[in-house]
């Protein structure tokens, strides 16, 4: 269950960051995938 909590926290934080720094033409989904993969596979 801890892994799920960490994953959800990473997703929420990523969404908050992406909405602040992402240009209109960037791929938020790809950015989220990259950040999640980095957190889940250190």
C-alpha positions in Angstrom: 0.0 0.0 0.0 2.9 2.3 0.7 4.0 2.1 -3.0 0.5 3.2 -4.0 0.6 6.1 -1.7 4.0 7.2 -3.0 2.8 6.8 -6.6 -0.3 8.9 -6.0 1.8 11.6 -4.2 4.2 11.7 -7.1 1.4 12.0 -9.6 -0.3 14.8 -7.7 3.0 16.7 -7.2 3.8 16.2 -10.9 0.5 17.6 -12.0 0.9 20.6 -9.8 4.4 21.2 -11.2 3.4 20.6 -14.8 0.6 23.1 -14.7 3.0 25.7 -13.5 6.0 25.1 -15.8 4.6 23.3 -18.9 4.4 25.3 -22.1 1.1 25.1 -24.0 2.6 22.7 -26.6 4.4 20.3 -24.2 3.4 16.8 -23.5 2.3 16.7 -19.8 1.7 12.9 -20.0 5.2 12.2 -21.1 6.6 14.5 -18.4 4.5 12.6 -15.8 5.6 9.2 -17.1 9.3 10.3 -16.9 9.0 11.6 -13.4 7.0 8.5 -12.2 9.6 6.2 -13.7 12.4 8.1 -12.1 10.7 7.8 -8.7 9.7 4.2 -9.1 13.0 3.0 -10.6 15.8 4.9 -8.8 
